[in-house]
Amino acid sequence: KYAVYYTDQTKKLESLTTIEEAKSLAQEIKDHREKVYNPDVQDAVNFILVFYNDDVLKTANTRLDKISADVKKLERLGYLKNGVFNAKLKEAKEILTVASNMNKEAKDIILALVSEKAEAEIVESQIAIAQIEKDSKEVEPVPPTPSELITGSLNKVKSAYEIFLQIGKDLRKTLGLK
């Protein structure tokens, strides 16, 4: 559909006779890009990212499990005091749980948009109209977009990896390794 649109616009170029017509066509193309093309591309990117994020989360959780198992082995062998890293491991687990929940919410929104995009647009316009008509100064919070949720989820995974790195540094220090 994009190729057809731009092919049609290219054909219009041949019939332009004034600068004003060229400016008008350029503005029409720019508006189409902003209102149709860019949102559709963002939807496609979100769709891909939400499933990529599943793999990222799986890898991070696997890494957490391995780190936890290694810490427990070192505790059993007497190289570490029991529970020294429990708080950091718990924090990493909680962060990854939040990241997973954010990704699930983004996936739910994206899949709903894929199957019900037209309905969602109607609901959004009704919400916008209701917000405009609302005289109260109270503003209801706007739910996060799939992009915001995916970005937040990936940032949480990044935070978990920062904890993993800190645990590694602390382990090396505790064990006297460099």
Long-range contacts (C-beta under 8 A, 24 or more apart in sequence): 2-37, 5-32, 5-36, 42-147, 43-110, 43-113, 43-114, 46-106, 46-110, 46-146, 46-147, 46-150, 47-110, 47-114, 49-150, 50-103, 50-106, 50-107, 50-110, 50-146, 50-150, 51-107, 53-103, 53-106, 53-150, 53-153, 53-154, 53-157, 54-103, 54-107, 56-154, 56-157, 57-96, 57-99, 57-100, 57-103, 57-153, 57-157, 60-96, 60-99, 60-157, 60-160, 60-161, 61-96, 63-161, 63-164, 64-89, 64-92, 64-93, 64-96, 64-160, 64-164, 67-92, 67-164, 67-167, 71-167, 71-171, 74-171, 74-175, 79-174, 79-175, 80-171, 80-174, 84-174, 85-167, 85-170, 85-171, 88-163, 88-166, 88-167, 88-170, 89-167, 91-163, 92-160, 92-163, 92-164, 92-167, 95-156, 95-157, 95-159, 95-160, 95-163, 96-156, 96-157, 96-160, 98-156, 99-152, 99-153, 99-154, 99-156, 99-157, 99-160, 100-153, 102-149, 102-150, 102-152, 102-153, 102-156, 103-149, 103-150, 103-153, 105-144, 105-149, 106-146, 106-149, 106-150, 106-153, 109-145, 109-146, 109-149, 110-146, 113-146
